[in-house]
Amino acid sequence: MAHISHSQFTTYNDCNLKWKLRYIDKLGTFVGNIHTLFGSAMHTVIQEYLSVMYNKSIVAAEKINMESRLKEEMVAEFTKIKESQNVLPCTQDEMMEFYQDGLAILEHFRKYRNKYFMKQNWELVGIEVPILKDVQEGVEMMGFLDVVLRNKISGKVVIIDLKTASRGWTDFQKKDFNKKSQLLLYKKYYSELFDVPLDKIDVMFLILKRKIAKNPDFLITRLQKFEPANGVPSINKVMTKFDEFRKGVFDDKGKYLLERTYAAKPGKVCKFCEFYDTEHCKWGKIL
């Protein structure tokens, strides 16, 4: 069975050719770096804290040495990338800078945790909750939800996605269809898989900011909540685009459409593409 993901969906939206080169031709060359390393480590540490907090107690969670755990996870991620991809993902200076940024995020998280994660009347549904959904014959949607909570009184479910970022999301980033579509897609399939009405599910991005303005005139938080519009019209818009993607790359039996043309979509983002200025994409040579 073929698997598709939100990452595939956004890659296809960015450039059909880029999607083909990555997922049909298997020519992807992406390697881990300090950003992916740090993001994975931060996810693990915060998810560990939340798991203990909801399944045991706040007191038990507060006993976790999150600073030490962050260091351990960053070193583990560094080693994993080095050994599996035979590259050094970052310099020692980068490791130290990102670690110090992580300490600042964790300090803020501990101090203001109750603004983002309340314990009273809430329970933890799961961490890295799998979303595995057959979307047609031979094709399965696959994703994982960072944190899922449920209110014990109202039954309301909240799906939370943790994002590490150099700084907070701007209005431009908040309007980015590719970013917003992730949680809307997950909300739709979570509703179907677990038989929860759409109006009983909320979604939220929690952005963990490494950098904040120096000497600001007002308090700037290290954590930023963003709740995208996620009603039925917004979900339908995402599902329409997702179905266009699915039908554009698979036949009725779930086999890749190999005869169609996967056109490049040249633009400013080309210079960040792994296929930029290579034999695989002529556009990179003229932009």
N, C-alpha and C positions, 0 to 999 in steps of 0.2 A: 504494500500500500504506500502511495506517495504521501508525504507530509508537507503541509504548508504552514506558514507562521505569519505573524504580523510583520516580522522583519522582511520576509519575502514580499509581502504585500507592498510595503513602503519602498522596497528596492525597485519593484516593478513600476510603481507610480513615478519614481524618480527617473527611471530609464529602462525601457523594455530590453534593450541590448545588454545592459549591465546585469539584469536578472538572468538572461539566457547564459551569459558567460559564466556567471557564478553557479547557477543551479542545474543547468543542462550540460554545459561544457565542462563544469567542475574546474574552472580556471581561477577561482578566487585565491588571492594571495594575502589576505588580511592576517596580521599577526598581532598578538597582544601587546599592549603598551601600558604606560603608567595610568592612563585614564580607565582602561578596562580592569586593570589590576586593583586600583583603588576602589572602583565601583563595586566589584565583587566582594572585596574585604569589608566594606562598609555595610553592604547588604547582610552579610553573614552575621556581623556583630550586632546590628540592630535587631535583626530577626531573632537572634538567640535571646536577647534581652526581653523582647516581647513574648516569646514563647514561655520563658520562665515567669514573667510577670502575670500572664493570664492563666497559665496552668498551675502555678504554685502561688506566688505572692509578690507584691511590690518589694517587700523586704528582701526576699531571696534574689530578685532581679538586681537590686541595688548592691548586692554583695559581689556581683560579677565585676571583675577588673576589665572594663571595656577597653581601656587604654592598652593594656597588655594584650588583650585579645586582638585588637586592631593590628598591632605590630606582628603578632603571630600569623594572622591571616594574610597580611601584605607580603610577608616573607614566603609564606606557602604559595601564594599566587605567583610571586616572582619565580620561585623554583619550578612551578608547574609550566610556566611559559618557557623558561630557559631550557628545560629538559624535553618538552614536547615539540617545541618549534625551533630549538637550537639558536635562539637569539636572546640577547639581553634586552628586556622590555623597557629599561630606563636606567638612568645613572643613579649613583648613590645620593647625589644632591637632590634629584627629583624625588627619590624615596623619602628623604628627610622632609622636604617641603610639603609633600602630600600627607605625610604622617602628622606633621604639626597642624595642617589644616583639618585633618580628621579629628585630632584631639579637641580642636575648637568646636567642631560640629557636635561631638559627643558631649562636651561640657554643656552646650546649649540644650541638647536633647534631654539630658538628665534634669536640668533646671526647669525646663518648660514642658516636659513630657506630657503632663496632664492636659495641655492645650490640644494635643494631637491624638493621644491615646488614653482614654478614660478607662478605669477599671470597673467602677460601679455600674451594674446592669449590663455590662458588655462581656462577651465571651469570644475567645479566639476560635474561629472555624478552622483555620489552618495557615501554614506558611508554605510558600511555593506550591500552592494548590494546582494540580494539573487540570488543564482544559484539553480534553481529547474528544473531538467531535467529528463524526463522519459528515462531510459536506456534499459528497456525491459518491457514486460508485468508485472505489479505488483511491479515494482522496480523503485524508484526515487532517483537520485543523488541530495544531498542537501549540499550547502555550502554558505558561505557569504564572500564577498570581502571587505577587510578593507577600501580601498580607490580606487576609479576609476576616472581618469581624462581624458579629451579629449582636444586635440589641435584644436582650432577653425579654423585654417588655413588649416592644413594638414589632419585633421580628425583622426589623430593618437590617439588611446586609450592606456592609461597606467594603468595597474592593479598593485596596490602596496599592499604588505602584511607587516604589522608591526610586528617585532619580538623583544621581550625583551630578553636579554641574559646577563649572568654574564660578559662575555667579547665578543669580536668580533668573527665571524665565522672564523675558520681556513680553510686551503685548504681541509682538510679531511671532514669538515662539508659541505663545498661548493660542494663537490663531492658526498655527501650522496644522493642516489636516492630518498629516502623517503622525504627529505626536498625539493629537486628540483621539484619533481613530483607534488607538491601541485599547484603551479602557472601554470604549463603546463596543468594540468587537467582543471583548471579554465579557462585558455585561450581558450582551445578547446570548452568547453561548452558555454562560453560567446559568442564566434564567432557564434555558431549555434543558440543560443537563441535570440541574438540581430542583427543577420545578418550583422556582421562586418567581413570582410576578415581577415584571420589569419595574413597576412602581414601588417595589420593596427593595430595590437595589440602588445604592448610591456609589459613585466612583470618585476617587481623589488621587491626584499626584502629590507626593510630598518630595519637594526638591531640597536636597542637602547641598548648601552653598559653601564652597571652599573659601571664597573671597568675599569680603564686604568692604564698603567704603571706609576709609580711615577718617576718624574724627567727624562722624556724621552729625547733623543737627538734631537727629532723632534716632531712637533705637532701631537698629536694623537686625532683624532676626536671621539666624543661620538656616532656619527651616522655613520653607514657603509652601503653603497649601494652594493648590489649584484644582478647582472642581469644574471641569468642562461641562457645557450644556450636554445633557445626556438623556433627553426625552426621546419619545418615539420618532419625531421628525429627524433628529440628529442621528439616531441609530439607523434609521432607514437609509439615510444618505450614505453612511459608511457601508452598509450591507450591499447597496446597489453597486458601489465601487468595488467592493470585495468580490461580488459575483462576476463583475466584468473581468477582474483579474483572473479568477478561477476559470471562467469560460474561455479566456484568452490564451491559456497555457495548457489546458487539458482537453482531451476529447471525452466522449460520453463514458468511456471505459477507464478513465483516469490515467491515460497515457499522454506523455508530453506531445504537444503539437510541434512537430519538427519541420514541417514544410512551410510554415508561415514565416513572414519576415518580422524580426524583432528589431524595430527601428531605434536608433540612438536618439537621445533627447539632449542635444548640446545646450550648455548654459554655464553659468558661473560655477556651479558645483563640480564641473568636469575635472578641475584641477585637483580635487580631493579624491577622485575616483582611482581605484587601484589599477584600472585599465587605461588611465590617461597617458597619452603619448606612447602607446604600445602598438604592436602589430594588430591587436585585436579590435582597435577602434580608431578609425581614420579621423574622427572629429577631434580627438585630443591633439592631433598634429597641426590643426589649423586655428585653434582657439587661443 
